[in-house]
Amino acid sequence: MMKNFFILLTFVASIANAQFSVKGTMTPPEKSDWVVLYKIEGAKQKFIGNSTIKFEDVDLGGNTQKVGRFELKLPNDAKKGVYRVTYRNTGAGFIDFFFNNENIEFVFNPQFPEESIVFTRSRENKVYREYLDALALTQRSIDSLQVAYLKDDAKSTKKAYKKAFKAQEEVQEIYEGKSEGMLVNTFIKASEATNSDSVFDDTQEYLNHVVNSFFENVDFSNQTLYNSPFIVDKVTNYVFYLNIAESQTLQQKLYKESIAKIMKTIKDNKVKKEILEYLITRFTNQRNSEIVDGVFAEYYDKLPSDLQDAEFKTKKLGELSVSVGRIAPDFSWKEVDGKEFTLSTLNDGENYLMIFWSTQCSHCVKEIPSVYEFMKDHESTSVIAFAIEENDLDFNSWAKNKLYNWHNVLGTHPTYKFDNEVVKKYRIDATPTYFILDKDKKILAVPNTIEDVKEYFDKGNEAEK
């Protein structure tokens, strides 16, 4: 009797301590030796755990291939949902997967994670990947037939379109049935394509349908969808990839219209807050102050007061102090000839090109002479070259002999040159950095490269207001 009791006790303990495993194989492996596991909750990530990557040499058909393997553990009571394994600090260095009380194993190329991942264990993830592949195949057929019909409205194409549409409906029905009772069923239903059952005769009608039906199957109040990347990914695709324009003015208009559409679609204020903060962060990273200001004024500031985050708003607006549309932060300087100037009162140009550079920056030393020669053809633009230096030794030579007729500013700091007050005002963390200002010192553009600078002026924008 006592023996049976101990057997039962051991069995219960083993169940209580049971864990689920998440095993991944990288081929080829990353240089880093760590992975971190998160659970997706809204637009945020909750830390779950971490592990190291073990490197091995394996024989594949007579060839030795190095792989990286890792294993993460989830407790028996882990919440079902979408989890993320991250293996880089920045960029597309992560794998998302569904967890619903089962062990998971997958193989992937860390350079192309989404395109290469293969789940070798996990019914949920296998079914979902199969569905996505089948859906993509039918969608490519429908898209190609729609384009072909717009070019040549042949009856055979119209007939083929209806056949492809029917095939896609069958795929949807098969996988909704196959995933019944599974976590991924919610995502399969939300991913259902919104194609028209008949081909469009007009290009604009077709494009309007794509835009207007984009969120047709997305329930923004669904907590399963909310606690996954699904909604954020849909919003991202709609705002940043579906609504594209070559003209900057038109692009801003499309951004505003797409955001308005999303805000009108979302009814839950908590979800709305998460999406707004995500969009504000994206546009802040783009230094798009016009859109950020509008999103705060039109939507974020109108959320219930208990949902508004004043610290978040202050931080984001602070990050945009040197973005397009803002007045450039003011500063004063003395040049090598002893003359003193202040940016706000400078009046010797219709526009201004401001360059933060350094004589100790190899890229700068190569680029600045090229910029100098280029700007000779744009005399209405005054150039302000702000040199971030440890001392004035090399700066004086450049200012006197190589960059004359420019405003040359020396910026130093007793301990670390990038802690210079003006450098910090302009949030400079790399050189060269360019700003284009109008005559009132409003920032017109923040070019990323010398090619962007040349393109801006070659388009005849130097007098743009």
CORDA-V343204 format. One record per run of one state. SS is the DSSP state (H for helix, E for strand, - for the rest). FROM is the first residue (numbers start at 1). LEN is the number of residues. If there is no record, write none. Layout:
BEGIN
[[SS | FROM | LEN] [SS | FROM | LEN]]
END
This chain:
BEGIN
[[- | 1 | 1] [H | 2 | 15] [- | 17 | 2] [E | 19 | 8] [- | 27 | 7] [E | 34 | 8] [- | 42 | 2] [E | 44 | 9] [- | 53 | 1] [E | 54 | 7] [- | 61 | 2] [E | 63 | 13] [- | 76 | 5] [E | 81 | 6] [- | 87 | 7] [E | 94 | 6] [- | 100 | 4] [E | 104 | 5] [- | 109 | 4] [H | 113 | 4] [- | 117 | 1] [E | 118 | 4] [- | 122 | 1] [H | 123 | 29] [- | 152 | 3] [H | 155 | 24] [- | 179 | 5] [H | 184 | 7] [- | 191 | 12] [H | 203 | 10] [- | 213 | 10] [H | 223 | 4] [- | 227 | 3] [H | 230 | 13] [- | 243 | 5] [H | 248 | 18] [- | 266 | 3] [H | 269 | 17] [- | 286 | 2] [E | 288 | 1] [H | 289 | 10] [- | 299 | 1] [H | 300 | 3] [- | 303 | 2] [H | 305 | 3] [- | 308 | 2] [H | 310 | 10] [- | 320 | 4] [E | 324 | 1] [- | 325 | 2] [E | 327 | 1] [- | 328 | 4] [E | 332 | 3] [- | 335 | 5] [E | 340 | 3] [H | 343 | 3] [- | 346 | 5] [E | 351 | 7] [- | 358 | 4] [H | 362 | 14] [- | 376 | 5] [E | 381 | 8] [- | 389 | 4] [H | 393 | 10] [- | 403 | 4] [E | 407 | 5] [- | 412 | 5] [H | 417 | 3] [- | 420 | 1] [H | 421 | 5] [- | 426 | 7] [E | 433 | 6] [- | 439 | 3] [E | 442 | 4] [- | 446 | 4] [H | 450 | 9] [- | 459 | 7]]
END
